[in-house]
Amino acid sequence: MGVAVRVTLGLVWWWAALRLALVPRASGAVEAGVVLGGWTVSLLPVHCVAKERATGVVVATGRWLRAWRGRGAGDEGR
């Protein structure tokens, strides 16, 4: 994504955020959607990690089923 696009999207987000904060009666669903969408997207890089690098990842070898049922590693015989 180019710098101009990022700056434009950032300016649109700030415009919507300031409009919601300063003139709430004049702002509507579009401003709220822009602010909520931008805020939600800003959280993704913090909370998303590639599965291979995640600590304690549950791989699809049956371990996920034991984790879902709340059983430990030594409870396969039940």
C-alpha positions as CSV (number, residue, x, y, z in Angstrom):
1,M,0.0,0.0,0.0
2,G,1.4,3.3,-1.0
3,V,2.2,6.2,1.3
4,A,-0.5,8.4,-0.3
5,V,-3.1,5.8,0.3
6,R,-2.1,5.3,3.9
7,V,-2.1,9.1,4.6
8,T,-5.5,9.5,2.9
9,L,-7.0,6.6,4.9
10,G,-5.5,8.1,8.1
11,L,-6.9,11.5,7.4
12,V,-10.4,10.0,6.7
13,W,-10.2,8.1,10.0
14,W,-9.2,11.2,12.0
15,W,-11.9,13.3,10.3
16,A,-14.5,10.7,11.3
17,A,-13.2,10.4,14.8
18,L,-13.1,14.1,15.4
19,R,-16.5,14.5,13.9
20,L,-17.9,11.9,16.2
21,A,-16.2,13.4,19.2
22,L,-16.9,17.1,18.5
23,V,-20.3,17.0,16.7
24,P,-22.0,13.7,17.7
25,R,-25.5,14.8,16.6
26,A,-24.4,15.7,13.1
27,S,-22.4,12.5,12.6
28,G,-23.9,9.3,11.6
29,A,-23.4,5.6,10.7
30,V,-20.7,6.3,8.1
31,E,-18.4,8.1,10.6
32,A,-19.0,5.5,13.2
33,G,-18.3,2.7,10.7
34,V,-15.1,4.3,9.6
35,V,-13.9,4.9,13.2
36,L,-14.8,1.4,14.3
37,G,-13.3,-0.3,11.2
38,G,-10.1,1.7,11.5
39,W,-9.8,0.9,15.2
40,T,-10.5,-2.8,14.6
41,V,-7.9,-3.0,11.9
42,S,-5.4,-1.3,14.1
43,L,-5.7,-4.2,16.6
44,L,-4.9,-7.0,14.1
45,P,-1.1,-6.6,13.9
46,V,-0.9,-6.8,17.7
47,H,-3.0,-9.9,18.1
48,C,-2.3,-11.9,14.9
49,V,0.7,-14.2,14.7
50,A,1.5,-16.9,12.2
51,K,0.6,-20.3,13.4
52,E,4.1,-21.6,13.1
53,R,5.4,-18.9,15.5
54,A,2.6,-18.9,18.0
55,T,3.4,-20.1,21.5
56,G,1.4,-23.1,22.6
57,V,-0.3,-23.5,19.3
58,V,-2.7,-26.5,19.2
59,V,-1.9,-28.4,16.0
60,A,-4.4,-30.6,14.2
61,T,-3.1,-34.0,15.5
62,G,-5.9,-34.7,17.9
63,R,-4.4,-32.4,20.5
64,W,-7.0,-29.8,19.7
65,L,-9.8,-32.3,20.6
66,R,-8.2,-33.1,23.9
67,A,-7.8,-29.4,24.6
68,W,-11.4,-28.7,23.7
69,R,-12.6,-31.5,26.0
70,G,-10.3,-30.3,28.8
71,R,-8.2,-33.4,29.0
72,G,-4.4,-33.4,29.6
73,A,-1.7,-35.1,27.6
74,G,-1.9,-38.3,29.6
75,D,-5.7,-38.8,29.3
76,E,-5.8,-40.5,25.9
77,G,-7.1,-43.8,27.3
78,R,-10.4,-42.4,28.7
